Amino acid sequence: MKKAFTLIELLIVIAIIGVLASIILASLNSSRDKGSDTGMKTAINSLRSAGNIIFNEYGCFAGSSGGCNGTNLGPGACSTPGSTIFSNLEFAKITAPYRTSSDFITSCSSTTGQTAWAIAIRLKSNTTKAWCVDSLNTAKEISNGGTAFNQTTLNNAIVGGVCS
């Protein structure tokens, strides 16, 4: 007589495979989000060097020559940079993917006279944390105490053009 698997045994094996597949897929999504965050951090960190070059050229963190008398920006969404450092072509190019993506919340801040700037972007993999870079050459992860960042709480984290 031929020994075969019973229907129950087959169903149990299929269920185990399904559970393992769902665990793997969840892990892959998490890895994708972390990879996206790492790319964002690398891009935003390059703003520190670009900011130093701009400061050496203009004597302030302005978007163009003559912009040192500009008014402050925000803190707020980075969509209307005015004549601040965020209107500089290099800054705009680097920050564009994060200003226009629904996956990230972005906040920009600059001071009157363009003496300081900061940008904070909420992480995709953990919405209670954000990556912040400022003109003091700070680049760090900031936390909202276990609560997801929204535009207002992210704005409050960079008042005065400094990562808090």
N, C-alpha and C positions, 0 to 999 in steps of 0.2 A: 504494500500500500504506500502511496506517495504522500509524503508529509508536506503540507502547505501552510502558509500563514493564514490565520483567521482574520475575519473582517475587523475585529476589535484591535488586533495587533497592528494591522495596517493603519487604522485610524489614529492610534496612539503615535505611531512613527510620523505620520503626516502632521499631527498637532505639534509634536516636538520640533519638527523642521520649521513649521510656521512661527513658533515662538522664537527660535534662533534667528530666523530671517528678520523678524521685526526688531529684535535687539540690534542686529548688525545695521539695519537701515537707520535706526535712531542714532547710532554711533556715527554713521557717515554724515548725517545732517549736522551734528554737533561739530564734527571735524571741519566741515565746509564753512560753518559760521566762524570758527576760530581762525581758519585760513583767511577768510575775508577780513577779520579784525587785524590780523598780522600785516596784511597788505596795506590796510588803512594806516596803521601805526607807522610803518616804514615811509609811506608817502608823506604823512603829516610831519614826521620828524625832520624831513628835508626842508620844511618851512623855516626851521631855525637858521640854517645856513643861508637860505635865500633872504631871510630878514636881516641878517648881519650884512650881507652884500648891499641891500637896499639902504640900510642905515649908513654904511660907509659912503655910498654915493650921494644921498640926499641930506644926511645929517639928522634924519628922523626916520620913522617907519611909515613913510607916506607911499601912496600908490604911484606918484609921479613927482617930478620936480615942481617945487612951489606948493606942494601939498602939506608942508609942515605946519601950516596954520589951520589945517582942516579940523572940523568938529569931531567929537567922539562918535564912535559907532557902538550902539548897544550897551550892554550885551543883548544880543538877539540873534534871530535867524540870519544866516550869512547871505541872504538873497539880495540885499541892497547895500553894497559896500561903499558907495559914495566915493570920496577921494582918499580913502584909507588904504592901508597896505593890502587889504583883501581885494582891491580893484587892480592891483599889480598883475600883469599878465601871467607871470610864473605862479603867483599865489592862486589866481583864479583857475589856472589849468590844473594845479595839484588838488585843489579842494572841490572842483566841479563834480566829480563822481559821488562825493559824499553830501554835497549840498542839494543834489537833484534826486538822490535815491530815497525811496520810502523806507529802506532798511535802516537808515541812520538818521539821528537827530543831530543837527550841527548848530553850534552857537559861536559867534564871533564877537570880540570886544576890542576896541582901541580907545585910547585916551585922547582928550583934546590936545592938540599940538603933536599928535602922533608919536608920543614918547614911549608908549608901551602897547602891546597887543597880546591877545590870547585867543586860542581856538580850542573848543572841546567838542568831541564827537562821541555819542553814545555807542557802546560796543554792541555788535549784533549778537554775540554769543551770550552776553550777560547784560541785560538792560539796566541793571542796578549800578553799572560801572561805565565810566567814560574815559577816553584818552584825551589828555590835555597837554598842549604845547604853548609856551609863551615866549616873549621877547627876553626873558631872563635866562634863556636856554634851559628852561625846565621842560621835561617831557615825562609825564607820570600818569598813572592810572588813578582816577579819583572815584570815590564811592558815594552813593546816595543813601547809605545806611540801610540797605536791604529793600528799598523802595525803587521801582523803576524810574529812571530819569524821564521827565517830559521837558518840553521847551522851556518852561519857567524855571524848573529846578536846575537845568543845565545852564541857563543864563546866569543864575545866582552863583554858580560855581566859578565864574570868570569875571566878576565885577572888577573894574579898574585895570583890565588888561593883564590879570595875573591868575595863574592856576591856584585855586584855594586848596 
